[in-house]
Amino acid sequence: MSTEAKPFLKWAGGKGQLLSQLSAHLPKRISTEPFTYIEPFVGGGAMLFYMLQHFGNIRKAIINDVNEDLILTYRIIKDDVEALIANLDRLEKDYLAISDQEGRSQVFYEVRERYNQQNGDSIERASQLIFLNKTCFNGLYRVNSWGQFNVPFGKYANPTICNAKQLRADSQLLQSAQVDICQGDYAKTIQHIDGLTFVYLDPPY
């Protein structure tokens, strides 16, 4: 059985638990005609992955978010997932090899500091974002007034940092569908409206 594509991050406001309720309100017309799908605030992408897997008649999808590193990670998963998996696998093995929480906490804060220095390449930054999401307190993404990630260490016994099957499934879906990945002002996504278009507008709180 193939792995289902689904969000690779835990994201505040994610709609993974509400997909059945949301799908009940989708317009019937998009079930029978080719259409463009636009999501201006993609976040974790629960709705995106649902739509791409349940509507083979999506002719084009446009996703957007203001968070640069989030969008960078979507692009890396789509275009260079094996390099990302290799980096995450190394991070996971090094992290889980440490048996005590104090040692893991030290590694966490070292990665967080490197992430906030913003001097890594694209693969490193995407890896750091996923690592922090999987090991920080409650999987939160939060930054301070200087734009620095400041969520503290989470004391998880055996976190899955590198879910290779999931990442490959997400990559395959993003590649097989025509998905344009944009970053910036959500209002700019309006320029992609083309004929029959369904816009899923789920702004942040």
PyMOL commands that set and color helices and strands:
alter all, ss='L'
color gray80, all
select helices_A, chain A and resi 16-23+28-31+46-54+68-79+81-96+101-117+122-135+137-139+164-176+186-192
alter helices_A, ss='H'
color red, helices_A
select strands_A, chain A and resi 35-39+58-65+179-183+197-199
alter strands_A, ss='S'
color yellow, strands_A
deselect
rebuild
show_as cartoon
